[in-house]
Amino acid sequence: MTTIFSNFRFQVQESLIPSSADPNGFWRDCKMDHAHCNSSQMQFLQDFRNQMLNAINDFSKSNQNGLFINSCFAH
């Protein structure tokens, strides 16, 4: 079984911070280009990443599972 975690940018734009959850547009520039994130937004994204990695920690130790994690904010 292979599990693929990829396309972090899409997940931020459409799942983690959808427009309906950001009516004042606080995240609009940040979610389109992480170079426009302020320090609290970057900390939120880093905390989300760390929580995801912690959540898959046990799963990732099995030699019957595979993971591809692309957590680069630039792609």
C-alpha positions as CSV (number, residue, x, y, z in Angstrom):
1,M,0.0,0.0,0.0
2,T,1.3,3.4,-0.9
3,T,0.1,6.6,0.6
4,I,1.0,9.9,-1.2
5,F,0.9,13.2,0.5
6,S,1.6,15.9,-2.0
7,N,0.6,19.3,-3.4
8,F,0.7,21.1,-0.1
9,R,-0.2,24.4,-1.8
10,F,-3.5,23.0,-3.2
11,Q,-4.3,21.7,0.3
12,V,-3.7,25.0,1.9
13,Q,-5.7,26.9,-0.8
14,E,-8.7,24.6,-1.0
15,S,-8.9,22.6,2.2
16,L,-7.0,24.1,5.1
17,I,-7.9,27.7,4.3
18,P,-10.8,27.8,1.9
19,S,-12.2,31.2,0.9
20,S,-15.4,30.6,2.8
21,A,-13.4,30.3,6.0
22,D,-11.5,33.6,5.3
23,P,-14.2,36.1,4.4
24,N,-11.9,39.1,5.1
25,G,-9.1,37.8,2.9
26,F,-6.5,37.6,5.7
27,W,-5.0,34.5,4.1
28,R,-5.6,35.4,0.4
29,D,-2.0,36.6,-0.5
30,C,-0.3,34.1,1.7
31,K,-2.1,31.0,0.4
32,M,-1.4,32.1,-3.2
33,D,2.3,32.8,-2.6
34,H,4.0,31.9,0.7
35,A,6.5,34.7,0.2
36,H,3.5,37.0,1.2
37,C,2.9,35.2,4.6
38,N,3.5,37.0,7.8
39,S,5.3,35.4,10.7
40,S,2.1,34.1,12.4
41,Q,0.8,32.6,9.2
42,M,4.2,30.8,8.6
43,Q,4.1,29.5,12.1
44,F,0.5,28.2,11.6
45,L,1.7,26.4,8.4
46,Q,4.7,25.0,10.2
47,D,2.6,23.8,13.1
48,F,0.2,22.1,10.6
49,R,3.1,20.4,8.9
50,N,4.5,19.2,12.3
51,Q,1.1,17.9,13.3
52,M,0.7,16.0,10.1
53,L,4.1,14.4,10.4
54,N,3.3,13.4,14.0
55,A,0.0,11.9,12.9
56,I,1.7,9.6,10.3
57,N,4.7,8.7,12.5
58,D,3.5,5.2,13.5
59,F,2.2,4.5,9.9
60,S,5.5,5.5,8.4
61,K,7.5,3.0,10.5
62,S,5.9,-0.1,8.8
63,N,7.9,-1.6,6.0
64,Q,4.6,-2.4,4.2
65,N,3.7,1.3,3.9
66,G,5.2,3.9,1.6
67,L,5.1,7.7,1.9
68,F,5.9,10.6,-0.4
69,I,5.7,13.9,1.5
70,N,6.3,17.1,-0.4
71,S,6.3,19.8,2.3
72,C,8.2,22.5,0.4
73,F,6.2,25.8,0.6
74,A,7.6,26.9,-2.7
75,H,5.9,24.2,-4.9
